[in-house]
Amino acid sequence: MTAMGLVHDATVPVPVRTGRSRVRRVVGAIPIGIFGLYVVAAVLGPLFVDYSPVGGDLADRLLAPGSVTSDGGTAVFGTDALGRDLFGQVLYGARTSVLIGTLVVLFSGLVGITVGTVAGYRGGTTDLLASRVIDVLLAFPGILLAIVIAGVFDRSLAIVVIALSVTNWIGFARLSRSMAMTLRERDWVKSATVMGVRRGRIIARHILPFIAGPTLALATIEFAGAILAEAALSFLGLGLPSASVSWGQTIASGKEYLASAWWIAAIPGTALAVLVICVGFTGDRLTRHFGRQQ
Amino acid sequence: MPERARQGSAGTLRVRDLTIALPGPRGMADVVDGVSFDMVEGRTTGLIGESGSGKSLTAMALVGLIPDTGVATGQVLLGEENLLTAGRARIRQIRGAEISVVFQDPSTALNPTMTIGDQVGEILRSRGLSRRQARERAADLLDHVGIPDAAGRVGAYPHEFSGGMRQRAMIALALAGRPRFVLADEPTTALDVTVQARILDLLGRLRDEDNLSMLLVSHDLRVMSHVADDLVVMYAGRVCERGPAKAVLNRPLHPYTDALVRSVPSVRVRSAIADPLPGSPANPFDRPAGCPFHPRCPRAEDRCRTEVPELREIAPGRVSACHFAELAQRTPDTVAEELR
């Protein structure tokens, strides 16, 4: 240690609420807005845009973005090798991604929070058992386990959700376990305990409400991870059945045309990247928000 | 709700040889060692001692709330039933309904996400009352503990209450199950001095109205001298003196009690902290041999360093664990007092 380490910089800026922080707030809200747009597009888009994965017209194959198709419409994002509209694929793919992300987060969140909360609250053998299972699962790379599971069974939505949830619940379990462990020492939990309130009720009313916020922040990050993993599975041909639309499948179908028709892989790829980045930013913001509260 | 029959020995909670072992730096240590006392119906028993003396741990053990790693032995007798060996289901029946607890800090002992009414009524809900009935009863209870406009405030959240009001709500919560024994763990320590007196008055009033037996855990002698009927003085996990509060405080039979009484500063006379207790409290994990108080005791002799003093009756109702308690019984002061 030199004396340098002891010198404090006297000009450390103190955070002041100025116009600058307002700019930062607006900029910070952009990713949340984009994320919201994706969700709206995923829910409402398919109601307005018609698209069928078996519908394409071979006369319209490999049209560049903005071209006019044989039936007189405009292919905003171009068409793929079978003449199918890319705009439709991106929209329907958004629906698939958001649906799978939501299902995986709901399913793994439910399992993770249940296991984590019960383990953290009860402690003892229950906790030991849950912790060891988590440790073992942590030793596997998540996507590898998902590939194995998705590869063994027939391709279907349920299998994809299960394959992705197998490792995804761990994050929820670890978070809720550590929170339940500190919450059970809170006086209001002790107070409810000495008033003879049932365990289930204590968990539901005195512990879970405090886990909800940080879990929501984690859920967004897990959501992004699930979407990325689903795209990876579909890219490898292990994801959804080929009759469904998925960004991963579209990207895979475009990889042979990267030199001639870049848009087939690039447009869904960009859509995927922007979604994951925006969800990540949203998650960070939520984490900071709930971190400040505690 | 019909009035429960309150008679016989069930009106007293008897603690016998309560010993609690906790894992310490060198294996299990008895941080509470052979504690015995009674909680008598309609009386307030004060449990006093410095921090770390095991007083809170003792109180919590009465409702079966000790750390997971701890082991409690001895007896906590409710009637003829030893609560330390009772099953989980039985303990849950007793909690709230026979024995309940008022916690130290009402700002942490109330769940900030639930309304006051829901929390007070929680035990009633788990007994099968409807939401509305529980609310009505909660309002009655809040009114009983002196919260103005109780009916209008059952829907309020803890942060909308002041500290004193929160502690009143906490007391209402403890009384919701109509317990006979209330354990108050430093119920006024977290409150403003002006509010403290009101809460203590309230506890005294409730004890008389509902015929409760109360265990008041505190390190504050002045609180004790106002409220307690009986006193149990603890030091390093052991009882060093026990007896009627007035007698114990006026004529301590243990040098530790004596030192405690002397260390309380008087408000009127400027003798403030004239006689602070020397040394630091004994660590219950590393209790000195012999009498645990001997390193700080002005009267200590060789015998105190080796021989653990027995807790024995010195005068009727007065119990002390000091080798020289019989001598303390008759000092020039007390002799003069007797002659008067």
Contacts between the chains, C-beta under 8 A, distances in Angstrom:
chain1	res1	chain2	res2	distance
A	123	B	68	5.8
A	124	B	68	6.7
A	186	B	108	6.6
A	187	B	103	5.1
A	187	B	104	7.8
A	187	B	105	6.6
A	187	B	108	4.4
A	187	B	109	3.8
A	188	B	108	7.0
A	188	B	109	5.6
A	188	B	110	5.8
A	188	B	111	4.2
A	188	B	119	7.9
A	190	B	65	6.4
A	190	B	101	8.0
A	190	B	103	7.2
A	190	B	109	7.6
A	191	B	101	6.9
A	191	B	103	5.7
A	191	B	109	4.9
A	191	B	110	7.7
A	191	B	170	7.6
A	191	B	173	7.0
A	192	B	111	7.7
A	192	B	122	6.6
A	193	B	65	6.6
A	193	B	95	7.4
A	194	B	63	4.7
A	194	B	65	5.9
A	194	B	95	5.2
A	194	B	96	6.9
A	194	B	99	7.9
A	194	B	100	6.4
A	194	B	101	4.6
A	195	B	95	6.2
A	195	B	96	4.0
A	195	B	100	6.2
A	195	B	122	6.7
A	195	B	123	4.8
A	195	B	173	7.0
A	195	B	174	7.6
A	195	B	176	7.3
A	195	B	177	6.6
A	196	B	92	4.8
A	196	B	93	6.8
A	196	B	94	7.5
A	196	B	95	3.8
A	196	B	96	3.9
A	196	B	97	6.5
A	196	B	123	6.1
A	196	B	126	7.1
A	196	B	177	6.9
A	197	B	96	7.8
A	197	B	122	5.7
A	197	B	123	6.5
A	197	B	126	5.7
A	198	B	92	7.6
A	198	B	126	6.0
A	201	B	122	7.7
A	201	B	126	6.5
A	205	B	111	7.3
A	205	B	114	6.5
A	205	B	122	7.7
A	206	B	111	5.4
A	206	B	114	7.9
A	209	B	113	4.5
A	210	B	113	7.3
